[in-house]
Amino acid sequence: MNKALSPIVSEFATEDEAESYDRWFRAKVEHSLQLAEDPYTRRIPHDEVMARARARIEEKIRENASRNLA
């Protein structure tokens, strides 16, 4: 049934659109939950990411400094 919905009640024009969006949204959430459980998509804490980035930046600074001295 494709009943029209009031714009005051719903942002969707019809019940079919609302149900379609709901199915899409639930599938996205389910996919995200599965990724969170996957050991290959391990979450890295912010502090660890920042420490790696700082180390890489410092490494590049040292490399550039040694090239300029040579």
Secondary structure, DSSP 8 states (H G I E B T S, - for coil): ---B--TTT-SSSBHHHHHHHHHHHHHHHHHHHHHHH-GGG----HHHHHHHHHHHHHHHHHHHHHHHH-
